[in-house]
Amino acid sequence: MSQPLQQPISAILNKHGLLPDKSLGQNFLTDPNILEKITSIAGVTEKDTVLEIGAGLGHLTAQLARSAKQVAAVELDERFIPVLEENLAEYENIRIIQGDILTLNPQDLVQQNNYLVVANIPYYITSRIIRNLLESELKPTRIILTIQHEVAQRICARTGKMSLLSLSVLMYGEPSLEMRIPASAFFPPPKVDSAVVLVKLYPEPLLKVEMREKFFEIIKAGFLHKRKTLRNSLSKGLAWAPSQAEKFLVEAGIDPQRRAETISMDEWIELTRNYNKIHPPQQLGTN
């Protein structure tokens, strides 16, 4: 049995005349110990179907396939599809898909609920991918992300350091930072370390669809000018008079001088409920 994945990354790339594309955030993780740890963090068993995003050259794909029932491996860069087909030829439980996960329907890829997502993704599309997966009709039970360490910290932040990203994830599940990966473990090495984040999804999001839209509307307004007080941010973001924003916050028991990053998830949900009770901002006027 051939072992193409045991070759150095440079040898695999040279063989196929390829270079990593920096614009796609292509940094390849090949350390077998780290790959095994990621699979362990994901809790992959022989009963699981795994949706892998960013298959690259197939090193993690192969590791997942050894433990999972089925792996749907999505790779955006069509140049790597022949490499994946060659490197993973011995695995009958891997399906390779070329495409953009942001335009693909998970239902077409896994065709069942309670699947796992394992993804190595660039930071600039992290929030979009997470929201796309969590809003899909077929929902995973766990999402395991290998992302920039700083982004991982933002996702897992709690009250005092909250962000749009951390609140967006907390709407759907509980994130935890499981492991830090040094930049030296990748080829080519990125400029910063990475980390593995595990998101255990709730059976249902904290708010129903209609309320979720209100939630995202109000947190986006709150973080529009995150260095300003929440009173001023909501005033600008919702086109309200400052006095109106202040009254809205005081009625929810929140100091208008606080900043968005200090507002807890429970407080944002309470604000969302109050926001849902009042008329849309355009009907209230801005005077």
Phi, psi and omega in degrees: 000128181288155181231066183298332183284353176274352177286152174301149180305316182300322180293319179295316180294316180298320180302323183258006178064041185245152171231144177299142179262109182298327182294339179260005179065039184275101173230123191262126179264122185233353182300115185299327179293319179290320178299320179293321179294321178298317178297322179292317178300321179291339181068037184289131177235172182293352178265353190268144166257131184244131171260112179260131180248122182086063185290335178061238179263355173101009183294311178288326178304313180296320179297318179295320183295332179290338183251333189267163173287316183210144177233124171259108187258114182258130177227126182288318186281109184296341179297333185271351182299312177299326179293315178298317181298323178286312185292333186250016185302330184282349183261118181274349183258022178244130173247123183262128182234126174267125179166175180264118183300337180286342179248353179270150177264117179308330180298329178282342185264322185244332173058028176196153173284174173061037174266172178248148174245128175236123188221137171244101192231151176290150188298329189286349176241011183304307185294323180293318180294315180301311181297319180300317180290317186286340178264359183288159181294317174267120187253139174285165175265333179216146175236129180242116186247132168255110187219174176305140183302320181296320178293320177300318178296322179295318180298320186267004182296152177240186186310131184111332179224029182292157178215172175303321182293313181295320178293322180298320180288318181297339176296332187248336184188179183255114180269151174215140178275114190263329186197141174260139180240121180294150180302330182294347180279353182252158171229126346292154182291131175289176182280343183227162176289162176245177178208159177254124178247131175254126176246113176268115187281143173290158174304324176219150175302161183294333179231151177288168189308309184298318180288329178297321179297319176296319180301309182293328178295317185281326179288327176296321177294319181295327181262007181301319175229077191295343177276349178272168174294158180297326177304312183286323180295313179294324178300312180290312187291330182253004181058044177255157168293145178307322180294326179291317178296320180296315179299317180301317182287317180299320179295336177267003179076027182244131178296120181299342182275353178290160176257160186303322184293345181266355183275127182284166178300317179300321180291321177296322179295319177296318177298322179297317180296318178294320179298325182289339183277337185266170179290154175305146185307322183296339178273344182275337183086171184238012181269000000 
